[in-house]
Amino acid sequence: MVDPDVSSRAALLLKPTRAGLTRAAQLVRGGAVVAFPTDTVYGLGAAADDEVACQRIYHLKGRPVGLPLILMVAAESQLEGWVHVDSQAEGLMRRWWPGPLTLVLHAIGGGTLGVRIPKHKVALELLRSAGPLMTTSANLHGREPAMTAAEAAALEGVVAVLDGGTAPGGTASTVVDLTGPEPHVLREGAISTPEVLGPPGPRSG
């Protein structure tokens, strides 16, 4: 259980060493929200199977409840039990993961879920140690995302930050929805629409 007073304390700054990663994973498994660097910006993560911890992310960000979190994993095998992966999703995963592509798939048990494998050593090490995380960018809703550990640590309610230096920045991940009859780009990001879906077909008429 997370200490109820923990939100009023300064976030622990952890080095991405074996000891630091083990500590971060322990905190996650105990219900804490931790921040970590990804291939774009610093993210917030909570254990994917801990509903209370995931709600903490919404609370400390001031994030509207209708905006879903993204499931980050270190390997496709960690998606088992979370989403249905068909051949189309498999093909996109093989081509672009790890990398800035989020795929929206049918969740097991109903609904949809965005999933991604980030291309960042520290993020992948944390995901291997802690298991799948529900994630979003480390910032108050509507503000610029944190690019450094210090910026992420300034968010009240973050228990620990893995300090991986300054995040690479750049464009956010491209989000592709595979739950409809045709693949649909919900947000064009680091990978362009033609790159991810191929050139548009010939126009009729």
C-alpha positions as CSV (number, residue, x, y, z in Angstrom):
1,M,0.0,0.0,0.0
2,V,1.1,3.5,-0.7
3,D,1.5,5.7,2.4
4,P,-1.3,8.3,2.3
5,D,1.2,11.0,3.2
6,V,3.5,10.2,0.3
7,S,2.0,12.8,-2.0
8,S,3.3,15.6,0.2
9,R,6.9,14.3,0.1
10,A,9.5,15.1,-2.6
11,A,9.7,12.5,-5.3
12,L,12.7,10.0,-5.0
13,L,15.2,10.6,-7.8
14,L,16.4,7.1,-8.9
15,K,19.4,6.4,-11.2
16,P,18.6,3.9,-13.9
17,T,20.9,1.3,-12.3
18,R,19.9,-2.2,-11.5
19,A,19.2,-1.1,-7.9
20,G,17.2,2.0,-9.0
21,L,15.1,0.0,-11.5
22,T,14.4,-2.6,-8.9
23,R,13.3,0.1,-6.4
24,A,11.1,1.7,-9.0
25,A,9.5,-1.6,-9.9
26,Q,8.8,-2.3,-6.2
27,L,7.1,1.1,-5.8
28,V,5.0,0.4,-8.9
29,R,3.9,-3.0,-7.6
30,G,3.1,-1.3,-4.3
31,G,0.6,1.1,-6.0
32,A,2.8,4.1,-6.6
33,V,2.9,6.4,-9.7
34,V,6.4,6.7,-11.0
35,A,7.9,8.9,-13.8
36,F,10.4,7.6,-16.4
37,P,11.9,8.7,-19.7
38,T,10.5,7.5,-22.9
39,D,11.6,7.9,-26.6
40,T,9.7,11.2,-26.7
41,V,9.0,12.8,-23.2
42,Y,8.9,11.8,-19.6
43,G,5.9,9.6,-18.8
44,L,3.9,8.6,-15.7
45,G,3.3,5.0,-15.1
46,A,1.2,2.9,-12.7
47,A,0.8,-0.9,-12.6
48,A,-1.6,-1.8,-15.4
49,D,-3.6,-4.2,-13.2
50,D,-4.0,-1.7,-10.3
51,E,-7.1,0.3,-10.9
52,V,-6.5,2.6,-7.8
53,A,-3.0,3.4,-8.9
54,C,-4.2,4.2,-12.4
55,Q,-6.9,6.6,-10.9
56,R,-4.0,8.3,-9.1
57,I,-2.5,9.3,-12.5
58,Y,-5.8,11.0,-13.5
59,H,-5.9,12.8,-10.1
60,L,-2.3,14.1,-10.1
61,K,-2.5,15.2,-13.7
62,G,-6.0,16.8,-13.5
63,R,-6.7,14.6,-16.5
64,P,-10.3,14.2,-17.7
65,V,-11.5,10.7,-17.0
66,G,-12.7,10.2,-20.6
67,L,-9.1,10.4,-21.9
68,P,-7.8,6.8,-21.9
69,L,-4.3,5.9,-20.7
70,I,-1.9,3.9,-22.9
71,L,-0.6,0.4,-22.0
72,M,3.1,0.2,-22.4
73,V,4.9,-3.1,-22.5
74,A,8.5,-4.3,-23.0
75,A,7.5,-7.2,-25.4
76,E,4.5,-8.3,-27.4
77,S,4.1,-11.3,-25.0
78,Q,3.2,-8.9,-22.2
79,L,0.0,-8.0,-24.2
80,E,-1.4,-11.4,-23.5
81,G,-4.6,-11.1,-21.5
82,W,-5.0,-7.4,-22.4
83,V,-5.8,-7.1,-26.1
84,H,-6.7,-9.1,-29.1
85,V,-3.8,-9.1,-31.6
86,D,-4.7,-10.0,-35.2
87,S,-2.4,-10.4,-38.2
88,Q,-2.7,-6.8,-39.2
89,A,-1.7,-5.6,-35.7
90,E,1.1,-8.2,-35.8
91,G,2.5,-6.8,-39.0
92,L,2.5,-3.2,-37.7
93,M,4.2,-4.3,-34.5
94,R,6.9,-6.1,-36.3
95,R,7.6,-3.2,-38.5
96,W,7.5,-0.3,-36.0
97,W,8.1,-1.6,-32.5
98,P,9.9,-0.6,-30.4
99,G,9.0,2.9,-31.6
100,P,6.6,5.8,-31.7
101,L,3.5,3.9,-32.8
102,T,0.5,3.4,-30.6
103,L,-2.0,0.8,-31.7
104,V,-5.7,0.9,-30.5
105,L,-6.9,-2.7,-30.3
106,H,-10.0,-4.5,-29.0
107,A,-9.4,-5.0,-25.3
108,I,-10.1,-8.5,-23.8
109,G,-13.4,-8.1,-21.8
110,G,-14.7,-5.3,-24.1
111,G,-13.8,-1.8,-25.1
112,T,-10.5,-0.7,-26.7
113,L,-7.0,0.0,-25.5
114,G,-4.0,1.8,-26.9
115,V,-0.7,-0.2,-26.7
116,R,2.9,0.6,-27.4
117,I,6.5,-0.6,-26.9
118,P,8.7,2.5,-26.4
119,K,12.2,2.7,-27.9
120,H,14.1,3.8,-24.8
121,K,16.4,1.6,-22.8
122,V,15.3,2.9,-19.3
123,A,11.6,2.6,-20.2
124,L,12.1,-0.9,-21.5
125,E,14.1,-2.0,-18.4
126,L,11.4,-0.6,-16.1
127,L,8.7,-2.4,-18.1
128,R,10.7,-5.7,-17.9
129,S,11.1,-5.3,-14.1
130,A,7.6,-3.9,-13.2
131,G,5.4,-5.5,-15.8
132,P,2.9,-3.6,-18.1
133,L,2.2,0.0,-17.1
134,M,-0.7,2.3,-17.8
135,T,1.0,5.5,-18.9
136,T,0.6,9.1,-20.1
137,S,2.9,12.1,-20.4
138,A,4.3,13.6,-17.1
139,N,2.6,17.0,-16.9
140,L,-0.5,18.7,-15.6
141,H,-3.3,18.3,-18.2
142,G,-2.9,20.9,-20.9
143,R,0.7,21.9,-20.0
144,E,3.9,21.0,-21.7
145,P,5.2,17.5,-20.9
146,A,8.2,17.1,-18.7
147,M,11.5,16.7,-20.5
148,T,13.8,16.2,-17.5
149,A,13.6,14.2,-14.3
150,A,13.5,17.4,-12.2
151,E,10.4,18.6,-14.2
152,A,8.7,15.2,-13.7
153,A,9.6,15.3,-10.0
154,A,7.8,18.6,-9.6
155,L,4.4,16.9,-10.2
156,E,2.8,16.4,-6.8
157,G,1.9,12.8,-6.2
158,V,4.8,11.3,-8.2
159,V,6.5,9.0,-5.8
160,A,9.7,8.4,-7.7
161,V,11.4,9.4,-11.0
162,L,13.9,7.3,-12.9
163,D,16.5,9.9,-14.1
164,G,17.4,9.0,-17.7
165,G,18.7,12.5,-18.5
166,T,16.9,14.9,-20.9
167,A,14.2,13.1,-22.9
168,P,14.8,13.1,-26.7
169,G,11.6,15.1,-27.3
170,G,10.4,15.4,-30.9
171,T,7.0,14.4,-32.1
172,A,4.5,12.3,-30.1
173,S,3.7,8.7,-31.2
174,T,1.4,8.1,-34.2
175,V,-1.9,6.6,-33.0
176,V,-3.6,4.0,-35.3
177,D,-7.0,2.6,-34.5
178,L,-7.4,-1.0,-35.7
179,T,-10.8,-1.6,-34.2
180,G,-12.9,-0.5,-37.2
181,P,-13.4,-2.0,-40.6
182,E,-10.3,-0.1,-41.9
183,P,-7.2,1.1,-40.1
184,H,-7.6,4.8,-39.2
185,V,-4.9,7.3,-38.0
186,L,-6.3,9.1,-34.9
187,R,-3.2,11.2,-34.5
188,E,-0.4,11.6,-36.9
189,G,2.9,11.8,-35.0
190,A,6.5,10.7,-35.6
191,I,5.4,8.2,-38.3
192,S,3.5,9.7,-41.2
193,T,0.1,8.3,-42.3
194,P,1.4,7.1,-45.7
195,E,4.4,5.4,-44.0
196,V,2.2,3.5,-41.5
197,L,-0.8,2.7,-43.7
198,G,0.7,2.8,-47.2
199,P,-0.3,5.2,-50.0
200,P,-4.0,6.0,-50.3
201,G,-5.9,3.9,-52.8
202,P,-7.2,5.2,-56.1
203,R,-10.1,7.6,-55.8
204,S,-13.4,6.3,-57.3
205,G,-15.5,8.3,-59.6
